[in-house]
Amino acid sequence: MSRTSMSRTSTIRLRVTAVALAASACLLGGVGAAQASTTGAAALTTTSGRAVTATETATFTGSGTGGSMGAAIESATNVALSYAQAAGWQRSQCYRLASDVRQSSGWFTAVSKVFCQR
């Protein structure tokens, strides 16, 4: 291959790459591009050049019973946390978002919602 044809081929490849990048930017709306991150969260770069991270969230619901309101809520929260742990979340990444307690014939029944974020 001559030097002129190599230069022309490189220029064509560069133009094709530039067109592909421009097309993908149009599809994304010019907002940002995703990159892999070691923390598991996706790092995004906005058009203004600022880096932001996307977090993963999930909610889990559990129910439980107890002899007191507090015991029923704790039981329901522990069930929801066990669901979260089975899905790969750590307890330190989760907290109780809401709970509801009802009393029936001396026992308390509770439903607890746990919110997890990483």
URTAPE-V966862 format. One record per pair of residues at least 12 apart in sequence whose C-alpha atoms are under 10 Angstrom apart, sorted by the first residue. I is the first residue (numbers start at 1). J is the second residue. D is the distance in Angstrom with one decimal. If there is no record, write none. Layout:
I&J&D ; I&J&D
This chain:
30&46&8.3 ; 30&47&6.7 ; 31&44&9.1 ; 31&45&8.1 ; 31&46&5.7 ; 31&47&5.7 ; 31&48&9.0 ; 32&44&6.0 ; 32&45&5.2 ; 32&46&4.6 ; 32&47&6.1 ; 32&48&9.3 ; 32&49&9.0 ; 32&50&9.8 ; 32&51&9.4 ; 32&52&9.9 ; 33&45&5.9 ; 33&46&7.5 ; 33&47&9.1 ; 34&46&9.8 ; 34&53&9.6 ; 34&54&9.6 ; 35&53&9.8 ; 37&53&9.0 ; 39&53&9.8 ; 39&55&9.9 ; 39&118&8.8 ; 40&53&9.8 ; 40&54&9.3 ; 40&55&8.5 ; 40&56&8.6 ; 40&118&8.1 ; 41&53&6.2 ; 41&54&5.5 ; 41&55&5.5 ; 41&56&7.0 ; 41&118&7.5 ; 42&54&5.3 ; 42&55&7.4 ; 42&56&9.1 ; 43&55&9.3 ; 54&118&9.1 ; 55&117&6.8 ; 55&118&5.7 ; 56&116&8.2 ; 56&117&5.7 ; 56&118&5.4 ; 57&89&10.0 ; 57&93&9.6 ; 57&94&9.4 ; 57&115&7.3 ; 57&116&5.5 ; 57&117&4.4 ; 57&118&6.6 ; 58&84&8.4 ; 58&87&9.8 ; 58&89&9.2 ; 58&94&9.0 ; 58&114&8.3 ; 58&115&6.0 ; 58&116&5.2 ; 58&117&6.7 ; 58&118&9.3 ; 59&80&8.8 ; 59&81&9.8 ; 59&83&9.7 ; 59&84&8.0 ; 59&94&8.8 ; 59&95&9.7 ; 59&96&9.5 ; 59&97&8.7 ; 59&113&6.7 ; 59&114&5.5 ; 59&115&4.5 ; 59&116&6.1 ; 59&117&9.0 ; 60&77&9.3 ; 60&79&9.1 ; 60&80&5.4 ; 60&81&7.4 ; 60&82&9.2 ; 60&83&6.7 ; 60&84&6.4 ; 60&87&9.8 ; 60&94&9.6 ; 60&96&9.5 ; 60&97&9.7 ; 60&112&8.3 ; 60&113&5.7 ; 60&114&5.2 ; 60&115&6.6 ; 60&116&8.2 ; 61&76&8.1 ; 61&77&8.0 ; 61&78&9.9 ; 61&79&7.9 ; 61&80&5.0 ; 61&81&8.4 ; 61&83&8.1 ; 61&84&9.1 ; 61&96&9.7 ; 61&97&9.8 ; 61&98&9.5 ; 61&99&9.3 ; 61&111&7.0 ; 61&112&5.7 ; 61&113&4.4 ; 61&114&6.2 ; 61&115&9.0 ; 62&75&8.5 ; 62&76&5.0 ; 62&77&6.3 ; 62&78&7.6 ; 62&79&5.0 ; 62&80&4.2 ; 62&81&7.9 ; 62&82&8.8 ; 62&83&7.9 ; 62&99&9.5 ; 62&110&8.4 ; 62&111&5.8 ; 62&112&5.4 ; 62&113&6.6 ; 62&114&8.2 ; 63&75&7.3 ; 63&76&4.2 ; 63&77&7.5 ; 63&78&8.8 ; 63&79&6.6 ; 63&80&7.5 ; 63&99&9.3 ; 63&100&9.4 ; 63&101&9.7 ; 63&109&7.4 ; 63&110&5.6 ; 63&111&4.4 ; 63&112&6.2 ; 63&113&8.9 ; 64&76&4.1 ; 64&77&7.9 ; 64&78&8.5 ; 64&79&7.3 ; 64&80&9.5 ; 64&101&9.5 ; 64&108&8.4 ; 64&109&5.9 ; 64&110&5.4 ; 64&111&6.6 ; 64&112&8.3 ; 65&101&9.1 ; 65&102&9.5 ; 65&103&9.5 ; 65&107&6.9 ; 65&108&5.5 ; 65&109&4.4 ; 65&110&6.1 ; 65&111&8.9 ; 66&103&9.7 ; 66&106&9.4 ; 66&107&6.1 ; 66&108&5.4 ; 66&109&6.7 ; 66&110&8.3 ; 67&103&9.6 ; 67&106&7.3 ; 67&107&5.3 ; 67&108&6.1 ; 67&109&9.0 ; 68&101&9.7 ; 68&103&9.0 ; 68&106&8.8 ; 68&107&7.1 ; 68&108&6.1 ; 68&109&9.1 ; 69&100&9.5 ; 69&101&6.6 ; 69&102&8.3 ; 69&103&8.3 ; 69&107&8.7 ; 69&108&5.9 ; 69&109&7.9 ; 69&110&7.8 ; 70&101&9.1 ; 70&108&9.0 ; 70&110&9.2 ; 71&108&8.3 ; 71&109&9.4 ; 71&110&9.0 ; 72&99&9.8 ; 72&100&9.5 ; 72&101&7.4 ; 72&102&9.2 ; 72&103&9.9 ; 72&107&8.6 ; 72&108&5.9 ; 72&109&5.8 ; 72&110&5.3 ; 72&111&8.3 ; 72&112&9.3 ; 73&96&9.7 ; 73&98&9.7 ; 73&99&6.7 ; 73&100&7.8 ; 73&101&7.1 ; 73&108&8.8 ; 73&109&7.9 ; 73&110&5.4 ; 73&111&7.0 ; 73&112&6.6 ; 74&96&9.8 ; 74&99&9.7 ; 74&110&8.6 ; 74&111&9.8 ; 74&112&8.5 ; 75&109&9.3 ; 75&110&7.9 ; 75&111&9.0 ; 75&112&8.8 ; 76&96&10.0 ; 76&99&8.3 ; 76&100&9.6 ; 76&101&9.7 ; 76&109&8.4 ; 76&110&5.9 ; 76&111&5.7 ; 76&112&5.3 ; 76&113&8.4 ; 76&114&9.7 ; 77&95&8.9 ; 77&96&6.8 ; 77&97&9.6 ; 77&98&9.4 ; 77&99&8.2 ; 77&110&8.8 ; 77&111&7.8 ; 77&112&5.3 ; 77&113&7.1 ; 77&114&7.0 ; 78&91&9.8 ; 78&96&9.7 ; 78&112&8.8 ; 78&114&9.4 ; 79&111&9.6 ; 79&112&8.5 ; 79&113&9.8 ; 79&114&9.7 ; 80&94&9.9 ; 80&95&10.0 ; 80&96&8.9 ; 80&111&9.0 ; 80&112&6.9 ; 80&113&6.8 ; 80&114&6.2 ; 80&115&9.4 ; 81&94&7.6 ; 81&95&8.6 ; 81&96&8.9 ; 81&112&9.6 ; 81&113&9.1 ; 81&114&6.9 ; 81&115&9.3 ; 81&116&9.3 ; 83&114&9.6 ; 84&114&8.2 ; 84&115&9.0 ; 84&116&7.8 ; 89&116&7.4 ; 89&117&8.6 ; 89&118&8.5 ; 90&116&8.6 ; 90&117&9.7 ; 90&118&9.4 ; 91&116&8.5 ; 92&116&8.7 ; 92&117&9.5 ; 92&118&9.8 ; 93&115&8.4 ; 93&116&5.5 ; 93&117&5.7 ; 93&118&6.4 ; 94&114&6.5 ; 94&115&5.5 ; 94&116&4.1 ; 94&117&6.5 ; 94&118&8.9 ; 95&113&8.7 ; 95&114&5.5 ; 95&115&5.6 ; 95&116&6.6 ; 95&117&9.0 ; 96&112&7.0 ; 96&113&6.0 ; 96&114&4.4 ; 96&115&6.2 ; 96&116&8.9 ; 97&112&7.6 ; 97&113&5.5 ; 97&114&5.2 ; 97&115&5.7 ; 97&116&9.3 ; 98&111&8.3 ; 98&112&5.8 ; 98&113&5.2 ; 98&114&7.2 ; 98&115&8.9 ; 99&111&5.5 ; 99&112&4.2 ; 99&113&6.1 ; 99&114&8.9 ; 100&112&6.5 ; 100&113&9.0
